[in-house]
Amino acid sequence: MGREAGHAVVLGASMGGLLAARALTETYARVTLLERDELPAEPLNRRGVPQGRHVHVLLPRGSQVLGSFFPGLAGELGLAGVPHTQLARQIRFVVSGHRLTRGRPGPIMLQPTRATLEHAVRRRVAALPGVEFVQGCDVSGLVTSAGRVTGARFVRRSGAGGREETVEADLVVDALGRSGRSVEWVARLGYPAPAEERIKVGIKYVSCFFRTPPGALAPEQGILVGPVPGRTRAMAFMACEGDRWLLTVAGMAGDHPPTDPGALVDFAGTIAPRDVHDVIVRSDRLSDPVTHAFPASVRRRYEKLPAHPEGLLVFGDGLCSFNPIYGQGMTVASLQAEALRACLAAGRGDLAHRFYRAAAKVIDPAWQLSAAGDLALPEITGSRPLLTRLINRYVSRLHRVGATDVAVADAFWRVAGYLDPTPALLRPRVALRVLTRG
């Protein structure tokens, strides 16, 4: 489908907003992004992305989708020093207390810092015909006519004396994240709020950069250690551009890491494999620790609503925000953008219903994996029906068998990388090995 006349407005220019904008440019002649921050000209962290200074990964499927939207992006990031990593070969993953064996070579994943990735994607989006960024503005509401959303209102924080302005649009996409106000705005139009699923994880994570001794962990490019019952701590130590490694240490259910650098390294020692902790101790710390808190995973079920206002879509974390220790967010946002592109290619009619159903299909497996992982910890409050308990027992056994069985580990690696759907873990050839080995 070629570009048509029309104007789309995206609220928010973080990764979700940028990916939505890229999908929209294939249908709309003009796309305007409204962003609260003044966007940096260099790959720098910014106030509007407080989680940006912690470990991020773009899983193999997310890397593939970004490659389809932005040809050559992986090569560009590689020239900037971003590691290209074989997930199943170069990541040490300790999950359910078991270290998964290395799998077979497969598609790569990218390991940039959030600032570097967002900067590269923002430059690509800004170069597209018809794209405009309006920076340093606060979105104050929607413009409506006869029950349809026809634009957005915003206030520039400088240069306009606080005067409210409006921008007209054929479609408004709310990519403001979990704090977006579309639920409130749509309620004023008489539409019901979506049902919510919420898991209170009470997570806090602390991060800082290190420079390790040369080749200290080669050929590994990352170490991930998940929580287990009785120890709600997790960590990631990942190579990134600039010949640096980024350490992120997390604690849930009130067991939070300290911010003192020495105490943080000691805290990491309660989680990290001994050889990894030894490397951290011998490494040079390059930055002060930074923190971020995440109270709860939240999923909003827009796909179950009977009616939606025309002219508005909620996108990204506004639909579902995950416990960040699972590293799913940017990959799921890329899959939502892919779904939006497909929905627009099929036409603009009944767009909200079609998009929310399509987005739910890509969110479902990510939510199932993260929710099951959280609820496997007795310290996390939440309902655990029989099916959830059975799934968690099966997955725990799969991890145990996957410590020595390459076929089982490969099945998990492919699901974790979003290359296969979650039910692939239940295929007979995998289930038989899980249930009869180990």
Secondary structure, DSSP 8 states (H G I E B T S, - for coil): ---EEEEEEEE--SHHHHHHHHHHTTTEEEEEEE-SS---SSS---TT-GGGGS---B-HHHHHHHHHHSTTHHHHHHHTT--EEEHHHHEEEEETTEE--------EEE---HHHHHHHHHHHHHTSTTEEEE-SEEEEEEEEETTEEEEEEEEESSSSTT-EEEEE-SEEEE-S-TT--HHHHHHHTT-----EEEEEEEEEEEEEEEE--TTTTTT--EEEE--BTTB-EEEEEEEETTTEEEEEEEE-TT----SSHHHHHHHHTTTS-HHHHHHHHHSEE-S--EEEEEEEEEEE-GGG-S---TTEEE-GGGTEE--GGG--HHHHHHHHHHHHHHHHHT-STTHHHHHHHHHHHHHHHHHHHHHHHHHTSTTS-----HHHHHHHHHHHHHHHHHTT-HHHHHHHHHHHTTSS-GGGGGSHHHHHHHHH--
